[in-house]
Amino acid sequence: MRKIYFDHSATTPVHPDAAEEMCRCLNSIYGNPSSIHSFGREAKKALEEAREKVARGIGANPAEIVFTSGGTESDRLAIRGAVNSNHARGNHIITSAVEHHAVLDTCRSLESEGFELTVLPVDEYGMVDPGHLARAIKDNTILITIMHTNNEVGTIQPIAEMARIAREKGVVFHTDAVQSMGKIPVDVNDLQVDLLSLSGHKIYAPKGTGALYIRRGTRWKPVDFGGGQERKRRPGTENLPGIVALGKAVEIAAAEMEKEAARLILLRDKIISRILERVPHARLIGHPDMRLPNHASFIFDYIEGESLLFSLDMKGVAASSGSACTSGSLEPSHVLLAMGIPLEKAHGSLRITMGRVNTEEDVGHFIEILPPLVERLREMSPLGFTQGSQKNEADNIYPC
């Protein structure tokens, strides 16, 4: 049976070159980077070379890069470090309704500790209105955290415009760039952000690797204590093999991004157009234009998304209905609900996210097998679909 992996927003296979770098480090660079002998110095050199590669990948200075265990830790460190340092100036935090739970749950935990939290709504495409953000800023606002691109629907936010508004108001701005890194340009100076999170396993590096960018001069305090590593910003012996692989993955992504994005856009647009042509009552969700090159998200009326995922898996296709971090939940996606999609429709979502391993043949095969699967599930569905149902929308893009 042909097997197709369409779940790159959940995780990516490790790039062979990144794996090779990791193995080289495991086998020959085993010193502790904090040791002063020759083994330690060799490890320290490898650590700083990886830091330089990550910094170059986002237009930063190496001293502004802190290595972490991944995107969730980077988000937590960014948010809590910023509010710890700025608490004397205020206690108001702004975020959006479509953030990853790494951000939303951290902000809500701070709310339970006495901080004031504003959660900005989004439009039908999952986009935050910069004007709405500007009106939400108060004299006591100390942090704004809004993701660069959404993991569930692929929408790209106008981060540079929002970060400019924050800068004019003297408010620290953080963005979660976990999904955008390696797919579209991520330059901290173009984006004008103060803090930026990234994760290794979304860009063909091993799981358990990530980084936090902290702009020089940003008011930020360490969250954890217990060692002098990472300039005392994140204590604990560094995961050197993973970090070396992360540096290599960022280097590869920067070199291949333009060509790979163009290739993936062609595949993405083919999936979108063919599915909307062949599957009745299918909707594209997320912004029709401002979306990730590899990302196509749909809602299929009258079916349950989990059943569709199981059916696709039986045909060898791995996809998802949203964030892998909440895949065990029976609750509908908070992102889709925030976009105004009704509860019963939100359960019928499908996310297709492609990567370097995918081909035109994969796309062609998927387009052939999906429509009959949807039709069969609708025939079995208790949700009221009939073949005579008529489309009542002008196009195939939400809103409802």
GIZIZI-V953952 format. One record per backbone hydrogen bond with DSSP energy under -0.5 kcal/mol. NH is the residue of the N-H (numbers start at 1). CO is the residue of the C=O. If there is no record, write none. Layout:
NH;CO  NH;CO
//
This chain:
4;316  6;4  6;318  8;353  10;7  11;7  12;201  15;204  19;15  20;16  21;17  22;18  23;19  24;20  25;21  26;22  27;23  28;24  29;25  30;28  35;32  41;37  42;38  43;39  44;40  45;41  46;42  47;43  48;44  49;45  50;46  51;47  52;48  53;49  54;50  55;51  56;52  57;53  58;54  58;55  59;55  59;56  60;55  64;61  65;62  66;212  68;210  74;70  75;71  76;72  77;73  78;74  79;75  80;76  81;77  82;78  83;79  84;80  85;81  86;82  87;83  89;86  90;86  90;87  91;140  92;140  93;116  94;143  95;118  96;145  97;120  99;96  103;100  104;100  105;101  106;101  107;103  108;104  109;105  110;106  111;107  112;108  113;109  113;110  114;111  115;110  116;91  118;93  120;95  120;118  122;338  123;127  126;123  130;128  132;129  133;129  134;130  135;131  136;132  136;133  137;133  137;134  141;138  142;92  143;92  144;172  145;94  146;174  148;176  149;176  150;155  154;150  156;290  157;148  157;155  159;157  162;158  163;159  164;160  165;161  166;162  167;163  168;164  169;165  170;166  170;167  171;166  172;142  174;144  175;195  177;175  177;197  181;177  183;180  184;180  188;58  191;187  192;188  193;188  194;173  195;173  196;213  197;175  198;211  200;209  201;209  202;199  203;200  205;200  209;206  210;68  211;198  212;66  213;196  214;64  215;194  218;215  220;218  221;81  231;228  232;228  232;229  233;229  233;230  234;229  240;238  243;239  244;240  245;241  246;242  247;243  248;244  249;245  250;246  251;247  252;248  253;249  254;250  255;251  256;252  257;253  260;256  261;257  262;258  263;259  264;260  265;261  266;262  267;263  268;264  269;265  270;266  271;267  272;268  273;269  274;270  275;271  276;272  277;273  278;274  279;275  280;278  282;279  283;299  284;396  285;297  287;125  291;289  292;154  295;292  296;352  297;285  298;350  299;283  300;348  301;281  301;299  303;300  305;303  305;347  307;304  308;304  309;305  310;306  311;307  312;308  313;309  314;310  315;311  315;312  316;313  317;312  318;4  318;316  319;317  320;351  326;323  327;324  329;326  337;333  338;334  339;335  340;337  341;336  345;342  346;342  347;343  348;345  349;346  350;298  351;320  352;296  352;350  353;6  353;351  354;294  358;355  363;359  364;360  365;361  366;362  367;363  368;364  369;365  370;366  371;367  372;368  373;369  374;370  375;371  376;372  377;373  378;374  379;375  380;376  381;377  381;378  389;386  398;284
//
